[in-house]
Amino acid sequence: MNVAFFLTPKSSVAYLELDDTFRQGLEKMRHHGYTAIPVLDENGGYAGTLSEGDLLWSLVDVGGASMYECEKLHIADILNPDRNPPVRITAKAEEILEQLLSHNFVPVIDDGGAFIGIVTRQRVLGYFKQKQNK
């Protein structure tokens, strides 16, 4: 199983950047209907995945702030960079499948560490379902 076969390229992926605000993150996730979204650093590298829970807990941490106060809170302040680690484009199928057991998507990076897209659980399951029906 080749990672590139399942890859949704960066140009087709909604993502956030570290300097985006809490509100921008919330609005982008709501607009796309996502529960988690990749976050990129200023160089286009993968910085981590932001989840709805991260946003919720950051509200608790700042004491139920208003949306105006949340404009001052940046994604970099909220992000847990250890969640949902990326795989390289050369990763083995087992590594991707293992991560898809607990995440909706797996971020993919190139050999230089640049974010190049994601592999979604839905796409991989669809592939196996199609193979089963043949």
N, C-alpha and C positions, 0 to 999 in steps of 0.2 A: 504494500500500500504506500503510494507516494504522497507525501504531504501536499505537494503542489497541486495534485488532482483535486483535493478538497478545499483548497485555499480560496477564501473570499479576500480579494486584494484590498489593500489599504484605501484605495480610491473609492471603494464601495462600502467602507466601514465607518460608522459614526464613532467618533472618539472625542475625548477631552484632552486639554493640555494642562500642565501643572499650574499655570498662572490663571486659568479660568476660575470663576467664582463659584461658590456653593450654588447660587441661584442659576447660573449658566448650566451647571451640571444637572441640577434638578430638572430644569426645563428641557434639556436635551434628552435626558432619560425618559421623561414623560412623553415628549413628542414622538419618540421612536418606540415607546412601549417596552423599554429594556429594564431589567432588574440589575444589570451590571454593564459596565462600559469600560473599554480600555482607555488608559491615560498615557499620553506621550510627553516626553521631556522636550526642551527647547531645540534639541538636535534631531528630533524625529525618532528617538529611541523609546523603547517600551519602558514605562515607569511603574506600571502596576494596573490593577483593575479596581474601579470604584463601584461599590454596590449600594443599593438602597439602604442597607443597614448602616453603612459608613455614614451616609447623610443623616439618618435618624439619630445615631449615637453622637454625631457632632452637634446636633441640636440640643441633645441632653447635656452634653459637656459645656455648652455655652449658656445653658439655662433657658432654653426655649426662646431663643432670639427671634426678633421680627425679621421679615425679609430684608428690610433695610440694613439691619445689622449683619445679615448673612452675606451682603455684598462685600463685606470686608474679609470674609472667610474664603480662603482659596483652596483649591483642590489639593495643592501641595500640603496644606495643613491637616487635611483629613485622610489622605491616602495611606493605606497599609501596603507598602511595596512588596511584601512577602507573599501576598495572596495571589493565586493564579499565575505561577511563574511561566515564562515563555518557553517555547521549544524552538530549536533551530530548524531551518527548512530541511535539513538532512536527518531529522529525528526519525526513529523507528516507529512503526505503527503501534506497538505495545505502549510506548511512552505517551502517545496521544490518547489512546483509548483509556489508559489509566487516569489521565487528567479529566477526560470527558465524563468519567463516572461521578465526579463531584463538581464540575463546572459546565456551564452552558456553552462555553467556547474556550479555545486554547489560543493564546496569542502566539504568533510566529515571527521570528526575527531572522535576519540574514546573518552571514558570518561576521559582519561588522557590528552587529548588535542593533541594526536599524529595524524598526517595526515594518513588516511587509504585509500583514493581514492577520486573519483569524481562520481557524477551522471550527465550525460549529457542530454541536452534537446532532442537531437536526439533519445536517447534510450527510454526516457519516451514517446515521441510522437509516436515512433514506437510501443510501447506497446499498447497505446490507439488505434492506427490505426488497429493493429491486432485484438484487442477485438471487434472493430466495424465491421470488416469483417467476424466475426464468426456468 
